[in-house]
Amino acid sequence: MNPDAAVFEHGGDDSDERACVLSRNIHALKELQRVGWRQLADPALTIFERREIRNEIKQSEAELRSCLEMMSDRCWFQERPAQVDAAAGFRKVEFRLLAGN
């Protein structure tokens, strides 16, 4: 599963829809990791089966890392609404002097 393709598979510019798809991909990859580790704990597995499961876990880990980086970038570079009144952030602060006993 290519995470880049999965995010853009719907082809829309709707960022909410892409975020939803990305979130579903992250959830699915986490579930795949969980199942893989549970299978790996089975003592009846052959050496070949263990190797295959470890390879699948490594592959899904790389994909999950990529998806998490995309989500992080998405959150980090998300457009933020401009402050309505920029001067409101620089209002006059009133100080009070407190007498010490």
Secondary structure as the mmCIF struct_conf table of DSSP 4:
data_model
#
loop_
_struct_conf.conf_type_id
_struct_conf.id
_struct_conf.beg_label_comp_id
_struct_conf.beg_label_asym_id
_struct_conf.beg_label_seq_id
_struct_conf.end_label_comp_id
_struct_conf.end_label_asym_id
_struct_conf.end_label_seq_id
HELX_RH_AL_P HELX_RH_AL_P1 PRO A 3 VAL A 7
TURN_TY1_P TURN_TY1_P1 PHE A 8 HIS A 10
HELX_RH_AL_P HELX_RH_AL_P2 SER A 15 LEU A 40
TURN_TY1_P TURN_TY1_P2 ALA A 41 ALA A 41
TURN_TY1_P TURN_TY1_P3 PRO A 43 ALA A 44
HELX_RH_AL_P HELX_RH_AL_P3 ILE A 47 TRP A 76
TURN_TY1_P TURN_TY1_P4 PHE A 77 PHE A 77
HELX_LH_PP_P HELX_LH_PP_P1 PRO A 81 GLN A 83
BEND BEND1 VAL A 84 VAL A 84
HELX_RH_3T_P HELX_RH_3T_P1 ALA A 86 PHE A 90
HELX_LH_PP_P HELX_LH_PP_P2 ARG A 91 PHE A 95
#
